């Protein structure tokens, strides 16, 4: 049975809530980038990622 992508919700060493997006091969492709004081806040972050950019374009930047 193939593994599915998943959001993992966890508490870090500072007792803040975080999330990470893990794909089927076990690689982490995104994370919260910040700690949340509540589990509910981290869950809202996950929902925001799920809905914020379904049609986002890919843009190449030249910062040099």
URSUL-V641792 format. One record per residue. N is the residue number from 0. RES is the residue in three letters. SS is DSSP state (a for helix, b for strand, c for the rest). D_FIRST is the distance of its C-alpha to the first C-alpha in Angstrom with 2 decimals. Layout:
BEGIN
n->[N & N]
res->[RES & RES]
ss->[SS & SS]
d_first->[D_FIRST & D_FIRST]
END
This chain:
BEGIN
n->[0 & 1 & 2 & 3 & 4 & 5 & 6 & 7 & 8 & 9 & 10 & 11 & 12 & 13 & 14 & 15 & 16 & 17 & 18 & 19 & 20 & 21 & 22 & 23 & 24 & 25 & 26 & 27 & 28 & 29 & 30 & 31 & 32 & 33 & 34 & 35 & 36 & 37 & 38 & 39 & 40 & 41 & 42 & 43 & 44 & 45 & 46 & 47 & 48 & 49 & 50 & 51 & 52 & 53 & 54 & 55 & 56 & 57 & 58 & 59 & 60 & 61 & 62 & 63]
res->[UNK & UNK & UNK & UNK & UNK & UNK & UNK & UNK & UNK & UNK & UNK & UNK & UNK & UNK & UNK & UNK & UNK & UNK & UNK & UNK & UNK & UNK & UNK & UNK & UNK & UNK & UNK & UNK & UNK & UNK & UNK & UNK & UNK & UNK & UNK & UNK & UNK & UNK & UNK & UNK & UNK & UNK & UNK & UNK & UNK & UNK & UNK & UNK & UNK & UNK & UNK & UNK & UNK & UNK & UNK & UNK & UNK & UNK & UNK & UNK & UNK & UNK & UNK & UNK]
ss->[c & c & c & c & c & b & b & b & b & b & b & c & c & c & c & c & b & b & b & b & b & b & c & c & c & c & c & b & b & b & b & c & c & c & c & b & c & c & a & a & a & a & a & a & a & a & a & a & a & a & a & a & c & c & c & c & c & c & c & c & c & c & c & c]
d_first->[0.00 & 3.83 & 6.53 & 9.34 & 13.03 & 15.09 & 18.75 & 19.77 & 23.16 & 25.29 & 28.92 & 30.51 & 33.37 & 35.89 & 34.28 & 33.37 & 30.16 & 27.93 & 24.64 & 22.37 & 19.71 & 16.78 & 14.50 & 10.94 & 12.58 & 14.54 & 17.76 & 20.11 & 21.48 & 23.84 & 25.57 & 28.29 & 31.04 & 33.10 & 33.09 & 33.59 & 35.91 & 33.82 & 30.21 & 31.03 & 32.34 & 29.13 & 27.20 & 29.77 & 29.13 & 25.42 & 26.49 & 29.10 & 26.73 & 24.46 & 27.55 & 30.13 & 29.45 & 27.26 & 29.81 & 30.93 & 32.35 & 31.95 & 35.39 & 36.53 & 39.24 & 42.02 & 43.35 & 45.47]
END
